[in-house]
Amino acid sequence: MRRVLVVLIVLFAACHLEPRQTTGPNYQVRQVFVVPDTVSIDPLGDVPFQAYGRTVSGDSVGVAVKWSASVGSITSDAVYTADTSETDATVVAQLDATSDAVPLVGTATVHKRRIVALLLSPSAVTLQPRGVQQFSTRAVNAGGDTVSIAPQYTATGGTITSGGLYTAGLVAGRFRVIASRKSGVFDTASVTIAQLPVSSVSLDPAAANVPVGGVSQLTVTTWDATGNVLTGRVVTWSSDAPAVATVSGTGLVSGVAAGSATITATSEGQSGSAAISVVMVPVATVVVSPPTANLRVGTTSLLIATTEDGSGNVLSGRAITWSSDAPSVASVSVDGLVSALASGSATITATSEGQSGAASVTVSAVPVASVSVTPTSTSLRSAA
């Protein structure tokens, strides 16, 4: 098209602009006109223009003009380039030097060929999260020709620049890239975002001490091969020693008995683990009840020892040893049974994990309840 217009302009100039005298009153320019005066081009297409002046005597002469356009752009040497809009343009050539109050101008009309379809390429693509893809768009005009345009790009997921560079988001799924024009013509492409596989699994904390009967929460993180966090992945939990520590489906570890256990979280074939040590809550206090006892020789009394933690909570299942500081007065069995042996005082002590509690025991003799004399009667012979 541009070549045809250039030929027409050259022919017009050859026929009408032979060298003429351009001075004097008969040669003063009174009109400016633009060749071609009407043209149809595609969006982003270009076309050269030329301006001429017509003198009082009707001759056509070359003139120096300033070029402008209502939409699109035009260079100083009169090459017009259309924009991507659907709006027709007016090209203006204004005479550089004139003594008239109203500047002399010539105009031409540029019609945009109607775009009837867009062709977005590629039409379908599969990307990894954060992957990129360059899209391009061609337009089909009413004559069936394909031309270059700059459409408006949008995307239902991820991001896309005005130049068509698409960047995938982190969420897996199917999305659309849309190329459109204000006239309502559009085309779409399908984008499938694949789910990145889990490359590694980590637990926080990686090691923890859990008291018997206590709990500790573990947090799992899944990672891709480049060290990015992956969310929404299915994780299963397990313990290699459930008699020591158990774990829930959310990573809550419960201490069952003293010992060691490894807690493992697994996702998509990848695993991470945490070392768990289940420890007994230490005994802080031993309380012996009753704290005092009065016994008679030959009797017994059972003492009870209670172990408590630092908060006063009762601890069960702890080993207790018993002792008497005066075993000849009062002895004590391994179960806390005190036997009174002789009059006097004794301290009975219960010890567990280095902590002790004691009770004071007083042993008294059995009181005399009655006195009997044997024999009850007798006969005596007097001395002669």
C-alpha positions in Angstrom: 0.0 0.0 0.0 2.8 2.4 0.9 4.6 1.7 -2.4 1.4 2.5 -4.4 0.9 5.8 -2.5 4.5 6.8 -3.1 4.1 6.1 -6.9 0.9 8.2 -6.9 2.6 11.1 -5.2 5.6 11.0 -7.6 3.3 10.9 -10.6 1.3 13.8 -9.2 4.4 15.8 -8.7 5.7 15.1 -12.1 2.5 16.2 -13.8 1.8 19.3 -11.8 5.1 20.6 -10.4 7.3 21.5 -13.3 9.7 24.4 -12.4 7.8 27.7 -12.4 8.6 31.2 -11.2 7.3 31.5 -7.7 7.7 35.2 -7.0 5.4 38.1 -7.7 1.8 38.6 -6.8 0.5 36.0 -9.2 2.5 33.3 -7.5 1.5 34.0 -3.9 0.3 30.8 -2.2 -3.4 31.0 -1.3 -4.2 27.4 -0.6 -2.5 24.3 0.8 -3.6 20.8 0.0 -2.3 17.3 1.0 -1.7 14.3 -1.1 -3.3 11.8 -0.7 -6.3 13.6 0.8 -8.0 10.4 1.9 -6.4 7.0 2.8 -7.4 3.8 4.6 -4.8 1.9 6.7 -4.6 -0.7 9.4 -3.9 0.1 13.0 -0.2 0.7 13.5 0.2 1.0 9.8 1.9 4.0 8.2 1.6 6.1 5.0 3.7 9.1 3.6 2.0 12.4 2.8 3.1 15.4 0.8 1.9 19.0 0.9 1.6 21.5 -2.0 0.5 25.1 -2.3 -1.8 26.6 -5.0 -1.0 30.1 -6.1 -3.3 32.9 -7.1 -2.8 32.0 -10.7 -3.7 28.3 -10.0 -0.2 26.9 -10.2 0.9 24.1 -7.8 4.1 24.7 -6.0 6.1 23.0 -3.3 5.7 24.5 0.2 7.3 24.1 3.7 4.7 23.0 6.2 4.4 21.8 9.8 2.7 18.5 10.1 0.3 17.3 12.9 -2.3 14.6 13.4 -5.4 14.3 15.6 -4.6 10.7 16.5 -1.5 8.7 15.8 1.7 10.4 15.0 3.4 12.0 12.0 7.1 12.8 11.5 8.6 16.0 10.2 9.1 14.4 6.8 5.4 13.5 6.6 5.3 9.8 7.4 2.1 9.1 9.4 1.8 6.1 11.8 -1.6 5.1 13.0 -2.3 4.2 16.6 -4.2 1.2 17.9 -7.5 2.9 18.4 -10.6 2.6 16.2 -10.7 6.4 15.7 -10.1 7.9 12.3 -7.4 10.6 12.1 -7.1 14.0 10.5 -3.6 14.9 9.2 -2.9 18.7 9.0 -0.2 20.5 7.0 0.2 24.1 8.1 2.1 26.6 6.0 5.2 27.6 7.8 5.3 31.3 6.8 2.2 33.3 6.0 1.2 36.9 6.5 -2.5 36.1 6.7 -4.3 36.4 10.0 -5.6 32.8 9.5 -2.9 30.3 8.8 -3.1 28.3 5.6 -3.6 24.6 6.2 -4.4 21.5 4.2 -5.9 18.3 5.6 -6.2 14.7 4.8 -8.4 12.0 6.4 -7.0 8.7 7.5 -9.6 5.9 7.9 -8.9 2.9 10.1 -9.7 -0.4 8.5 -12.1 -2.2 10.8 -10.7 -5.1 12.8 -13.0 -8.1 12.8 -11.0 -10.7 14.7 -7.9 -11.1 17.0 -5.6 -14.1 16.9 -3.8 -14.6 20.3 -0.7 -16.9 20.2 0.0 -19.3 21.7 -3.6 -20.5 22.2 -2.7 -22.8 25.1 0.3 -23.2 27.4 1.3 -25.1 30.6 3.6 -23.4 33.0 5.1 -24.0 36.4 4.3 -21.5 39.2 6.2 -18.2 38.5 6.9 -19.4 34.9 6.7 -16.8 32.1 5.3 -16.8 28.6 5.3 -14.2 25.9 2.0 -13.8 24.1 1.5 -12.0 20.8 -1.6 -10.9 18.9 -2.4 -10.4 15.3 -5.5 -8.7 14.0 -7.7 -9.6 11.0 -9.2 -6.7 9.2 -12.4 -6.6 7.1 -10.4 -7.5 4.0 -9.2 -10.7 5.6 -5.6 -9.5 6.0 -3.7 -10.0 9.2 -2.0 -6.9 10.7 0.0 -6.1 13.8 -1.8 -4.3 16.6 -1.3 -3.6 20.3 -4.3 -5.0 22.2 -5.3 -4.7 25.8 -4.1 -7.8 27.8 -5.8 -9.2 30.9 -5.5 -12.5 32.8 -7.8 -14.3 35.2 -4.8 -15.6 37.2 -1.1 -14.5 37.3 -0.1 -11.2 35.7 0.5 -9.9 32.2 2.2 -6.7 31.0 0.8 -4.4 28.3 3.4 -6.0 26.0 1.9 -9.5 26.5 4.6 -11.0 28.9 2.7 -13.3 31.2 3.9 -14.5 34.7 2.2 -17.4 36.3 1.0 -17.2 39.9 1.6 -19.7 42.7 -1.8 -21.2 42.7 -2.2 -24.3 40.5 -5.2 -24.4 38.1 -6.5 -23.3 34.7 -6.7 -19.6 33.8 -7.2 -17.4 30.8 -5.2 -14.7 29.0 -7.4 -12.3 27.1 -6.5 -9.9 24.3 -9.1 -7.4 23.5 -9.9 -4.1 21.8 -12.4 -1.4 22.8 -14.6 -2.3 19.9 -15.4 -5.6 21.7 -13.2 -7.9 19.5 -11.2 -10.4 21.6 -9.5 -13.7 21.7 -8.4 -15.9 24.7 -5.7 -18.4 25.4 -5.7 -21.2 28.0 -3.0 -21.2 30.7 -2.5 -24.3 32.9 -0.5 -23.7 36.1 1.0 -27.1 37.2 1.5 -27.8 40.9 5.1 -27.9 41.9 6.1 -31.2 43.6 7.2 -31.1 47.2 11.0 -31.4 47.3 11.6 -31.3 51.0 9.8 -31.2 54.4 11.0 -29.6 57.6 9.6 -29.6 61.1 9.9 -26.8 63.7 11.2 -27.4 66.3 13.5 -30.1 65.1 14.0 -31.4 68.6 11.8 -31.0 71.8 11.5 -32.2 75.4 8.0 -33.2 76.3 7.0 -34.1 79.9 5.0 -37.2 80.5 1.4 -36.2 80.2 2.4 -33.0 78.5 2.1 -31.8 74.8 4.2 -29.9 72.2 3.0 -28.5 68.9 5.2 -29.2 65.8 4.9 -27.1 62.7 5.5 -28.5 59.2 6.7 -26.6 56.1 6.8 -28.0 52.6 9.3 -26.7 50.1 9.9 -26.8 46.3 13.3 -27.5 44.7 14.2 -23.8 44.6 13.5 -23.3 48.3 10.1 -21.7 48.0 7.4 -22.5 50.5 4.5 -24.6 49.2 1.1 -24.3 50.8 -2.0 -26.4 50.9 -0.2 -29.8 50.7 -1.5 -32.9 52.4 0.7 -34.0 55.3 0.6 -37.3 57.3 2.2 -37.7 60.7 3.6 -40.7 62.5 5.6 -41.7 65.6 8.2 -44.5 65.6 7.5 -45.1 69.4 3.8 -44.5 70.1 4.3 -46.0 73.6 6.6 -43.1 74.3 5.0 -40.3 72.3 2.0 -40.0 70.0 1.2 -37.4 67.4 -2.1 -36.1 66.1 -3.0 -35.3 62.5 -2.1 -31.6 63.1 1.3 -32.3 64.6 0.4 -32.1 68.3 2.8 -34.4 70.2 1.7 -36.0 73.5 4.2 -37.5 76.0 3.1 -41.0 77.1 6.1 -42.4 78.9 9.8 -41.5 79.5 12.0 -42.3 76.5 12.8 -41.1 73.0 10.7 -41.0 69.8 11.0 -39.7 66.3 8.0 -37.9 64.9 7.8 -37.8 61.1 5.8 -35.7 58.7 5.4 -36.9 55.1 4.1 -35.1 52.0 4.2 -36.3 48.4 6.8 -38.9 49.3 9.1 -36.5 51.1 9.6 -36.5 54.8 11.0 -34.4 57.7 11.4 -35.5 61.3 11.8 -34.2 64.9 13.5 -35.9 67.8 11.3 -36.0 70.9 12.5 -36.8 74.4 9.8 -37.6 76.8 10.9 -36.8 80.4 9.3 -37.4 83.8 8.3 -34.2 85.6 10.7 -34.0 88.5 9.5 -34.5 92.1 9.6 -31.2 93.9 8.0 -32.1 97.2 7.2 -35.3 99.2 4.4 -35.0 101.8 4.0 -37.8 104.5 0.6 -38.2 106.0 -0.2 -38.2 108.9 2.7 -36.0 109.9 2.7 -37.4 113.5 1.7 -40.7 115.0 1.5 -42.0 118.6 1.9 -45.7 118.9 2.1 -48.2 121.6 4.7 -50.9 121.6 3.5 -53.8 119.4 1.1 -51.8 117.3 1.4 -50.6 113.6 0.4 -47.6 111.6 0.4 -47.0 107.8 2.0 -43.8 106.5 1.1 -42.4 103.0 3.7 -40.5 100.9 2.5 -38.1 98.2 4.9 -36.8 95.5 4.2 -33.3 93.9 5.7 -31.2 91.1 6.8 -27.6 91.5 3.2 -26.4 91.0 1.7 -28.7 93.6 0.3 -31.2 91.2 0.3 -34.8 92.4 2.8 -37.0 90.5 1.9 -40.7 90.4 4.0 -43.8 89.8 7.2 -42.4 91.4 9.5 -44.7 93.4 9.6 -44.1 97.1 12.0 -45.4 99.7 11.2 -45.4 103.5 13.6 -45.2 106.4 13.6 -44.8 110.2 16.2 -42.9 112.2 15.5 -45.2 115.2 14.7 -48.6 113.9 14.9 -50.2 117.4 12.0 -47.9 118.4 10.0 -47.9 115.2 10.7 -49.7 112.0 9.1 -49.0 108.6 8.3 -51.4 105.6 8.8 -50.6 101.9 5.1 -49.7 101.9 5.2 -47.2 104.7 3.9 -49.5 107.4 5.4 -48.5 110.8 5.8 -51.0 113.6 6.3 -49.8 117.2 9.0 -51.8 118.9 10.0 -50.0 122.0 9.3 -46.8 123.9 10.8 -43.8 122.4 10.7 -41.5 119.4 11.6 -42.0 115.7 11.4 -40.0 112.5 10.1 -41.9 109.5 11.3 -40.5 106.2 9.9 -41.0 102.6 12.3 -40.1 99.8 11.6 -39.8 96.0 14.0 -38.5 93.3 16.2 -36.7 96.0 13.2 -35.1 97.7 12.0 -36.1 101.2 9.2 -35.8 103.6 8.9 -37.1 107.2 6.6 -38.0 110.0 7.3 -38.0 113.7 6.4 -41.3 115.6 6.2 -41.6 119.4 6.2 -45.1 120.8 5.0 -45.6 124.4 4.8 -48.7 126.6 1.6 -50.5 127.0 0.0 -49.2 130.4 -0.6 -51.7 133.3 -4.3 -52.4 133.4 -4.3 -55.0 136.3 -2.0 -56.8 138.7 -2.4 -60.4 139.6 -0.7 -62.3 142.5 -0.1 -66.0 142.3 -0.9 -68.0 144.2 -4.1 -66.3 145.4 -3.9 -68.1 148.8 -1.4 -70.1 150.8 -1.0 -71.9 154.2 1.9 -71.3 156.4 3.2 -73.5 159.3 4.3 -71.7 162.4 7.7 -72.3 163.7 7.8 -74.5 166.8 
